[in-house]
Amino acid sequence: MAGNGRQTRSICYVDDTVRDILALAASDFPGPVTIGNPVEQSVLDLALLIRDLTGSASPVCHVPRPHDDPSVRCPDTTLATQRLGWRPEVDAADGLRRTIAWFRTEMGAPEAPIVEV
């Protein structure tokens, strides 16, 4: 991970993203509208969550943080909520569980339980 992992990001499950794009396309609102999940988490927390959900014992390795890496990334989805009635429905942990299960199926990975955290 770049830096100490305290920088924040938000992740949005693909179903929520597609639902927002379709809502915008079906509306008469000309946009633009920010799509994303307004819940931010530290990069370190996300890395640990992914490691825990996959049942991995991998260490979290740190590399120097790029100079242009923003400290905070959290979209303002107010307009999507107000104009389209949209808000994300899938939280980060559930979205990651679904994504991990998909990759295991698609990549033919050995069946391993997805850990509940």
Secondary structure by P-SEA (a helix, b strand, c coil): ccccccbbbbbbcaaaaaaaaaaaaaccccccccccccccccaaaaaaaaaaaacccccccccccccccccbbbbccccccccccccccccaaaaaaaaaaaaaaaacccccccccc
